[in-house]
Amino acid sequence: MINKRTAQEISDSVILKLKEERMKQGISQYRIAKDTGMSKSSILYIENLTQRPTLYTVILLANYLKIDLKKIL
């Protein structure tokens, strides 16, 4: 069983990998927000680890960036 702290560390790691990939691909926060239907502030809060995204949001972002979610978990 995973405790809360470990779950947060895994979540943070996944988000940082998604952010790194977004930047590597040269995609702005504005563009990813617009293309996914999210707000730019949501992307900002998620990437700054201020807001924890839902699993749906993580999958949405990973699919947008063409990342196999299994590889970053």
C-alpha positions as YAML, in Angstrom:
chain: A
units: angstrom
residues:
- id: 1
  name: MET
  ca: [0.00, 0.00, 0.00]
- id: 2
  name: ILE
  ca: [1.23, 3.48, -0.86]
- id: 3
  name: ASN
  ca: [1.10, 6.11, 1.86]
- id: 4
  name: LYS
  ca: [0.04, 9.73, 1.24]
- id: 5
  name: ARG
  ca: [3.58, 11.08, 1.15]
- id: 6
  name: THR
  ca: [4.72, 8.51, -1.42]
- id: 7
  name: ALA
  ca: [1.63, 9.19, -3.53]
- id: 8
  name: GLN
  ca: [2.43, 12.91, -3.50]
- id: 9
  name: GLU
  ca: [6.04, 12.23, -4.50]
- id: 10
  name: ILE
  ca: [4.90, 10.05, -7.41]
- id: 11
  name: SER
  ca: [2.39, 12.71, -8.49]
- id: 12
  name: ASP
  ca: [5.02, 15.45, -8.31]
- id: 13
  name: SER
  ca: [7.47, 13.35, -10.31]
- id: 14
  name: VAL
  ca: [4.93, 12.68, -13.06]
- id: 15
  name: ILE
  ca: [3.99, 16.37, -13.27]
- id: 16
  name: LEU
  ca: [7.63, 17.47, -13.46]
- id: 17
  name: LYS
  ca: [8.25, 14.96, -16.26]
- id: 18
  name: LEU
  ca: [5.22, 16.28, -18.16]
- id: 19
  name: LYS
  ca: [6.46, 19.86, -17.70]
- id: 20
  name: GLU
  ca: [9.94, 18.88, -18.86]
- id: 21
  name: GLU
  ca: [8.51, 17.23, -21.97]
- id: 22
  name: ARG
  ca: [6.27, 20.24, -22.71]
- id: 23
  name: MET
  ca: [9.27, 22.53, -22.55]
- id: 24
  name: LYS
  ca: [11.42, 20.11, -24.59]
- id: 25
  name: GLN
  ca: [8.77, 20.17, -27.32]
- id: 26
  name: GLY
  ca: [8.66, 23.98, -27.20]
- id: 27
  name: ILE
  ca: [4.98, 24.11, -26.30]
- id: 28
  name: SER
  ca: [3.82, 27.09, -24.25]
- id: 29
  name: GLN
  ca: [1.51, 26.81, -21.29]
- id: 30
  name: TYR
  ca: [-0.97, 28.94, -23.23]
- id: 31
  name: ARG
  ca: [-0.95, 26.58, -26.21]
- id: 32
  name: ILE
  ca: [-1.37, 23.39, -24.19]
- id: 33
  name: ALA
  ca: [-4.16, 25.03, -22.20]
- id: 34
  name: LYS
  ca: [-5.95, 26.19, -25.33]
- id: 35
  name: ASP
  ca: [-5.56, 22.87, -27.14]
- id: 36
  name: THR
  ca: [-6.75, 20.79, -24.15]
- id: 37
  name: GLY
  ca: [-9.54, 23.11, -23.04]
- id: 38
  name: MET
  ca: [-7.85, 23.86, -19.74]
- id: 39
  name: SER
  ca: [-7.08, 27.30, -18.35]
- id: 40
  name: LYS
  ca: [-3.53, 28.62, -18.50]
- id: 41
  name: SER
  ca: [-3.67, 29.20, -14.74]
- id: 42
  name: SER
  ca: [-4.52, 25.51, -14.19]
- id: 43
  name: ILE
  ca: [-1.45, 24.48, -16.19]
- id: 44
  name: LEU
  ca: [0.66, 26.97, -14.21]
- id: 45
  name: TYR
  ca: [-0.64, 25.73, -10.84]
- id: 46
  name: ILE
  ca: [-0.15, 22.09, -11.81]
- id: 47
  name: GLU
  ca: [3.39, 22.65, -13.09]
- id: 48
  name: ASN
  ca: [4.30, 24.64, -9.97]
- id: 49
  name: LEU
  ca: [2.97, 21.76, -7.85]
- id: 50
  name: THR
  ca: [0.46, 24.12, -6.25]
- id: 51
  name: GLN
  ca: [-2.52, 22.15, -7.52]
- id: 52
  name: ARG
  ca: [-2.73, 18.38, -7.81]
- id: 53
  name: PRO
  ca: [-4.33, 17.29, -11.07]
- id: 54
  name: THR
  ca: [-6.87, 14.50, -11.40]
- id: 55
  name: LEU
  ca: [-5.85, 11.27, -13.08]
- id: 56
  name: TYR
  ca: [-7.99, 12.34, -16.05]
- id: 57
  name: THR
  ca: [-5.95, 15.56, -16.37]
- id: 58
  name: VAL
  ca: [-2.65, 13.68, -16.18]
- id: 59
  name: ILE
  ca: [-3.83, 11.31, -18.92]
- id: 60
  name: LEU
  ca: [-5.05, 14.25, -21.02]
- id: 61
  name: LEU
  ca: [-1.70, 16.02, -20.75]
- id: 62
  name: ALA
  ca: [0.31, 12.86, -21.40]
- id: 63
  name: ASN
  ca: [-1.77, 12.07, -24.48]
- id: 64
  name: TYR
  ca: [-1.39, 15.63, -25.75]
- id: 65
  name: LEU
  ca: [2.38, 15.42, -25.36]
- id: 66
  name: LYS
  ca: [2.41, 11.90, -26.86]
- id: 67
  name: ILE
  ca: [3.94, 10.40, -23.74]
- id: 68
  name: ASP
  ca: [3.32, 6.81, -22.67]
- id: 69
  name: LEU
  ca: [2.09, 7.33, -19.14]
- id: 70
  name: LYS
  ca: [3.42, 3.93, -18.10]
- id: 71
  name: LYS
  ca: [6.96, 5.11, -18.83]
- id: 72
  name: ILE
  ca: [6.78, 8.09, -16.47]
- id: 73
  name: LEU
  ca: [5.06, 6.38, -13.56]
...
